[in-house]
Amino acid sequence: MADTAPPTTVLETKPSRIRLTCAARFPRTRVLAWDRDTLYASRGYELLRCRPEASLAKNLPIEWEPVARFSPVWWRKLTSASRLGFRLVRDGFHALAVLPSGEIIAALPGAIASLCPGEKEFRVTHALQRGTRPLSITAAPDGRVYWGEYFDNPERDAVHIYGSEDRGASWRVVHSFEKKSIRHVHNIIYDRWADCFWVLTGDVAEECRVLRVSRDWRKVETLLRGNQQTRAVAAVPREDGLYFASDTPLEQNYIYKLDRRGSLARLSEIHASVLCGCAVGDAVFFTTMVEPSVVNLDRAVSVYGSADGVAWARLQSWKKDGWSDKFFQYGNAFVANGSNATGLLASSTIAVEGYDLQATLWKLE
């Protein structure tokens, strides 16, 4: 299926039987990534980790271990000390990748930073020239790391994807989208079943694309493109295909599955745009945000999930708080990605009533 808006099969589904039960909550914490049974999270500019499933199995409190810190410019030390200041200037860690060799690569305001095993301070290895941060950092099994440029780009300049072959120590452009072709890169996801990358771009008309890319970046195929339903930020590869959710304020949003034969199925209607997704065992989850829209009017942040990829349900919701969307961020829920070997879902909410800047661990039932 090449260069097309999706002609979809609409599947009839029954409500999902999956349920989420809160196992623990942590204030002022943003979950970032799993490395098997270890969960990485941040508080301000400090990176932490824990092994929550082991603690819960023994009925012990979950203890966070300090890993390292990042030293931002002086004024961010002031803004990150307050909840609203943190939200206003988008402080803290935004994405994280843990490499098999032990290095940790992070996206922070204005920088890509790396941490070598045994070190306690992140060091900047690439200062961003456009935009404040990429939306994701992705690692392949061989330790190569990639991220795509995410910036406003009103002139539709060329957009680059950067890669590192030395575990984040240096970066080079591995692929470029030519001028006028896309606005920015939304996400890069490694697919272990197909041994490839999926690249998602936006934001209007032909700029909205779902691309499949070979590990060496020599083969780039556009499988879907052309309308708001191919505008996506979150995608979750599974053995039977790629699950993704649309991210549009202009139309009704849906969850889709692109199977290994290239057939597209529309799985479930959802009430708002999606920025995050992950898998826990066989279950797949997507989270919505509260974005100003004439179509998506629901003012709740929600978690959608499915135990089998077929039956979907809205499992948790939080109401957007009263602070300005423009200045203090849209209501949103982030989930930890990476290789999760536990039965836990880790999420963090922002700009919602009662649970602003709070992380939650959920048991699946």
C-alpha positions as CSV (number, residue, x, y, z in Angstrom):
1,M,0.0,0.0,0.0
2,A,2.0,3.0,-1.2
3,D,1.3,6.7,-1.2
4,T,-2.3,6.7,-0.1
5,A,-4.9,7.9,2.3
6,P,-6.2,4.8,4.1
7,P,-9.0,2.8,2.6
8,T,-9.9,1.0,5.8
9,T,-11.7,-2.0,7.0
10,V,-13.9,-1.1,10.0
11,L,-14.0,-3.9,12.5
12,E,-16.9,-4.6,14.8
13,T,-15.6,-4.9,18.4
14,K,-16.9,-5.6,21.9
15,P,-15.8,-3.7,25.0
16,S,-12.3,-4.7,26.2
17,R,-12.2,-6.7,29.4
18,I,-8.9,-5.2,30.6
19,R,-8.9,-3.1,33.8
20,L,-6.3,-0.9,35.4
21,T,-5.8,-0.8,39.2
22,C,-3.6,1.8,40.8
23,A,-0.5,0.2,42.4
24,A,1.4,3.3,43.4
25,R,1.6,7.1,42.8
26,F,4.5,9.4,42.9
27,P,4.2,13.3,42.9
28,R,6.4,15.5,40.7
29,T,7.5,12.5,38.7
30,R,7.6,11.9,35.0
31,V,8.0,8.3,33.8
32,L,10.3,7.9,30.8
33,A,11.4,4.4,29.8
34,W,11.6,0.8,30.8
35,D,14.7,-1.3,30.6
36,R,13.3,-4.8,31.2
37,D,12.2,-4.7,34.9
38,T,13.7,-1.3,35.6
39,L,11.7,1.9,35.3
40,Y,13.4,5.2,34.6
41,A,11.7,8.5,35.6
42,S,12.7,12.1,36.3
43,R,12.0,14.7,38.9
44,G,13.0,18.0,37.5
45,Y,16.5,17.5,36.1
46,E,17.3,14.4,38.2
47,L,17.0,10.9,36.6
48,L,15.8,8.1,38.9
49,R,15.2,4.4,38.6
50,C,13.4,1.6,40.4
51,R,12.3,-2.0,40.1
52,P,8.6,-1.7,41.0
53,E,7.4,-5.2,40.2
54,A,9.9,-6.8,42.5
55,S,8.9,-4.4,45.4
56,L,5.2,-4.9,44.9
57,A,5.6,-8.7,44.8
58,K,7.2,-8.5,48.3
59,N,4.7,-5.8,49.6
60,L,7.6,-3.4,50.0
61,P,7.6,0.3,49.3
62,I,8.9,1.3,45.9
63,E,12.3,2.9,46.4
64,W,13.7,5.3,43.7
65,E,17.4,5.3,43.2
66,P,19.2,8.4,42.0
67,V,21.0,7.8,38.7
68,A,22.4,11.1,37.4
69,R,21.6,14.8,36.9
70,F,21.6,17.3,34.1
71,S,22.7,20.9,34.7
72,P,20.4,23.2,32.8
73,V,21.0,27.0,32.2
74,W,20.7,28.9,35.5
75,W,17.2,30.2,35.0
76,R,15.8,26.7,34.5
77,K,16.9,25.8,38.0
78,L,14.5,28.5,39.1
79,T,11.5,27.6,36.9
80,S,11.8,23.9,37.5
81,A,11.5,24.5,41.3
82,S,7.8,25.4,40.9
83,R,5.0,23.4,39.3
84,L,3.7,26.2,37.1
85,G,7.1,27.4,36.2
86,F,8.0,23.8,35.1
87,R,5.0,23.7,32.9
88,L,5.4,27.2,31.5
89,V,8.9,26.6,30.0
90,R,8.6,22.8,29.4
91,D,11.4,21.9,31.9
92,G,12.9,18.5,32.6
93,F,13.5,15.3,30.6
94,H,11.3,14.8,27.6
95,A,12.5,11.4,26.2
96,L,15.0,8.7,27.1
97,A,16.7,5.7,25.5
98,V,18.7,3.1,27.5
99,L,21.2,1.3,25.3
100,P,22.3,-2.3,25.7
101,S,25.8,-1.2,26.5
102,G,24.5,0.9,29.4
103,E,24.7,4.4,28.0
104,I,21.6,6.6,28.4
105,I,20.5,9.2,25.8
106,A,18.1,11.9,26.8
107,A,16.2,14.7,25.1
108,L,16.2,17.9,27.3
109,P,15.4,21.5,26.6
110,G,17.6,22.6,23.7
111,A,19.9,19.6,23.8
112,I,20.5,15.9,23.3
113,A,22.6,14.6,26.3
114,S,24.4,11.4,27.0
115,L,25.3,9.5,30.2
116,C,28.1,6.9,30.2
117,P,28.0,3.9,32.6
118,G,29.3,5.0,36.0
119,E,28.9,8.7,35.4
120,K,26.6,10.9,37.4
121,E,26.2,14.0,35.1
122,F,24.7,14.1,31.7
123,R,26.8,15.9,29.1
124,V,25.5,17.7,26.0
125,T,26.5,15.9,22.8
126,H,24.3,17.9,20.4
127,A,22.9,21.4,20.8
128,L,19.6,21.7,19.0
129,Q,19.5,24.5,16.3
130,R,15.8,24.2,15.6
131,G,13.0,23.5,18.0
132,T,13.4,22.8,21.7
133,R,13.4,19.0,21.7
134,P,12.5,16.0,19.6
135,L,9.4,14.1,20.6
136,S,11.2,10.7,20.9
137,I,14.6,9.0,20.9
138,T,14.8,5.5,19.5
139,A,17.5,2.9,19.9
140,A,18.1,-0.2,17.7
141,P,19.4,-3.5,19.2
142,D,22.9,-2.7,17.9
143,G,23.0,0.4,20.1
144,R,22.6,3.0,17.2
145,V,20.3,5.8,18.3
146,Y,18.0,8.1,16.3
147,W,15.8,11.2,16.6
148,G,14.0,13.5,14.2
149,E,13.7,17.2,14.2
150,Y,10.5,18.7,15.6
151,F,10.1,22.4,15.2
152,D,7.4,24.9,14.0
153,N,8.8,25.1,10.5
154,P,6.4,27.6,8.9
155,E,8.5,27.9,5.8
156,R,8.7,24.1,5.4
157,D,12.4,23.9,5.3
158,A,14.1,20.5,4.9
159,V,13.8,18.3,8.0
160,H,16.5,16.0,9.2
161,I,16.8,12.7,11.1
162,Y,20.0,12.3,13.2
163,G,21.7,9.1,14.1
164,S,24.6,8.1,16.3
165,E,26.9,5.1,15.7
166,D,29.0,5.7,18.8
167,R,26.3,5.4,21.6
168,G,25.3,9.0,21.6
169,A,28.8,10.6,21.6
170,S,28.4,12.2,18.2
171,W,25.6,12.7,15.7
172,R,25.1,13.0,11.9
173,V,22.2,13.3,9.5
174,V,21.1,9.9,8.3
175,H,18.0,11.0,6.3
176,S,16.5,14.3,5.2
177,F,13.0,15.2,4.0
178,E,13.3,17.7,1.2
179,K,12.0,21.2,1.5
180,K,8.2,21.6,1.3
181,S,7.6,17.9,1.9
182,I,6.8,17.7,5.6
183,R,6.5,20.0,8.6
184,H,8.4,17.9,11.2
185,V,9.1,14.4,12.5
186,H,6.6,13.1,15.1
187,N,8.2,9.8,16.0
188,I,10.7,7.1,15.1
189,I,9.9,3.6,16.4
190,Y,11.9,0.4,16.1
191,D,10.0,-2.7,15.1
192,R,11.7,-5.9,16.3
193,W,9.4,-8.2,14.4
194,A,10.2,-6.6,11.0
195,D,13.6,-5.3,12.0
196,C,12.8,-1.9,10.7
197,F,11.9,1.6,11.8
198,W,8.6,3.3,11.5
199,V,8.7,7.1,11.0
200,L,5.7,9.3,11.5
201,T,5.5,12.9,10.2
202,G,3.0,15.8,10.0
203,D,1.0,17.9,9.9
204,V,-1.3,18.7,6.9
205,A,-2.3,16.9,3.6
206,E,0.7,15.1,2.1
207,E,2.9,15.9,5.0
208,C,1.1,13.3,7.1
209,R,2.9,10.1,6.5
210,V,3.6,6.6,7.9
211,L,6.9,5.4,6.6
212,R,8.8,2.1,6.9
213,V,12.6,2.4,6.9
214,S,15.3,-0.2,6.7
215,R,17.8,-0.5,9.6
216,D,20.5,1.1,7.4
217,W,18.2,4.0,6.3
218,R,18.8,3.2,2.6
219,K,15.2,2.1,1.9
220,V,12.5,4.5,2.9
221,E,8.9,3.5,1.9
222,T,5.8,5.7,2.4
223,L,3.0,3.2,3.2
224,L,0.3,5.7,4.2
225,R,-0.1,9.5,3.6
226,G,-2.4,12.2,2.5
227,N,-4.9,13.1,5.2
228,Q,-5.5,13.7,8.9
229,Q,-6.1,10.1,9.6
230,T,-2.5,9.4,8.6
231,R,-1.3,12.2,11.0
232,A,0.0,10.2,14.0
233,V,2.5,10.6,16.8
234,A,2.1,7.3,18.7
235,A,2.6,3.8,17.2
236,V,3.1,0.4,18.8
237,P,4.6,-2.5,16.8
238,R,3.3,-6.0,17.6
239,E,3.8,-9.3,15.9
240,D,0.7,-8.9,13.8
241,G,1.3,-5.3,12.7
242,L,1.6,-1.7,13.6
243,Y,-1.0,-0.2,15.9
244,F,-1.3,3.6,15.7
245,A,-3.7,6.4,16.7
246,S,-4.5,9.6,14.8
247,D,-3.4,13.0,16.2
248,T,-5.7,15.6,14.7
249,P,-7.7,18.5,16.1
250,L,-9.6,18.7,12.8
251,E,-11.4,15.4,12.6
252,Q,-12.7,12.5,14.7
253,N,-9.7,10.4,15.9
254,Y,-9.4,6.6,15.7
255,I,-7.1,3.7,16.5
256,Y,-5.8,1.8,13.5
257,K,-3.9,-1.4,12.8
258,L,-1.7,-1.7,9.7
259,D,-1.1,-5.5,9.3
260,R,2.0,-7.2,7.9
261,R,0.3,-7.5,4.5
262,G,-0.3,-3.8,4.3
263,S,-4.0,-3.9,5.0
264,L,-5.4,-1.1,7.2
265,A,-8.2,-1.7,9.8
266,R,-10.0,1.0,11.8
267,L,-10.3,-0.5,15.3
268,S,-11.9,2.1,17.6
269,E,-13.1,5.7,17.8
270,I,-11.4,7.8,20.4
271,H,-12.4,11.2,21.7
272,A,-9.2,13.2,21.2
273,S,-5.7,13.4,19.7
274,V,-3.1,10.8,20.8
275,L,0.6,11.5,21.5
276,C,1.7,8.4,23.4
277,G,1.4,4.7,23.2
278,C,3.0,1.6,24.6
279,A,2.7,-2.2,25.1
280,V,2.5,-4.2,28.3
281,G,2.7,-7.9,27.5
282,D,0.1,-8.5,24.8
283,A,-1.9,-5.4,25.8
284,V,-1.6,-2.1,23.9
285,F,-2.4,1.4,25.3
286,F,-2.8,4.9,23.9
287,T,-3.3,8.1,25.8
288,T,-5.2,11.2,24.7
289,M,-4.5,14.9,25.3
290,V,-6.8,17.9,25.7
291,E,-6.1,20.1,22.6
292,P,-8.2,23.1,21.5
293,S,-10.4,21.8,18.8
294,V,-13.8,22.4,17.1
295,V,-14.2,18.7,16.7
296,N,-12.7,17.0,19.8
297,L,-14.6,18.8,22.5
298,D,-14.1,16.4,25.5
299,R,-11.9,18.1,28.1
300,A,-10.5,14.9,29.6
301,V,-7.2,13.1,29.3
302,S,-7.8,9.4,29.0
303,V,-6.1,6.0,28.7
304,Y,-7.4,3.6,26.0
305,G,-6.4,0.0,26.1
306,S,-6.9,-3.4,24.6
307,A,-5.9,-6.8,25.8
308,D,-6.0,-8.4,22.4
309,G,-5.7,-5.5,19.9
310,V,-9.3,-6.0,18.8
311,A,-11.6,-4.9,21.7
312,W,-10.8,-1.4,23.0
313,A,-12.0,0.6,26.0
314,R,-11.5,4.0,27.7
315,L,-10.0,2.8,31.0
316,Q,-9.0,6.0,32.9
317,S,-9.8,9.7,32.6
318,W,-8.7,12.9,34.3
319,K,-10.3,16.3,33.8
320,K,-8.2,19.2,32.4
321,D,-7.3,21.7,35.1
322,G,-8.2,25.4,34.9
323,W,-4.8,26.8,33.9
324,S,-4.3,28.2,30.4
325,D,-3.7,25.6,27.6
326,K,-1.5,28.2,25.8
327,F,0.9,28.9,28.6
328,F,0.7,26.0,30.9
329,Q,0.4,23.1,28.5
330,Y,-2.4,20.9,27.2
331,G,-3.7,18.2,29.5
332,N,-1.8,15.0,28.7
333,A,-0.8,11.6,29.9
334,F,2.7,10.2,29.0
335,V,3.6,6.5,29.2
336,A,7.0,4.9,29.6
337,N,8.2,3.2,26.5
338,G,11.2,0.9,25.9
339,S,11.4,-2.8,26.7
340,N,8.9,-3.5,29.5
341,A,9.3,-7.0,31.0
342,T,6.8,-6.4,33.8
343,G,3.0,-6.5,34.0
344,L,2.8,-2.8,34.9
345,L,1.7,0.2,33.0
346,A,3.6,3.4,34.0
347,S,2.0,6.8,33.2
348,S,2.4,10.4,34.1
349,T,-0.2,13.1,33.9
350,I,0.1,16.9,33.5
351,A,-2.3,19.8,33.6
352,V,-5.1,17.7,35.0
353,E,-7.1,18.2,38.2
354,G,-5.7,16.5,41.3
355,Y,-3.0,14.7,39.5
356,D,-0.8,17.4,37.9
357,L,2.8,16.2,37.4
358,Q,2.1,12.9,39.0
359,A,3.2,9.4,38.0
360,T,1.1,6.3,38.5
361,L,1.8,2.6,38.2
362,W,-1.1,0.4,37.1
363,K,-1.6,-3.3,37.5
364,L,-3.4,-4.9,34.6
365,E,-6.4,-7.1,35.5
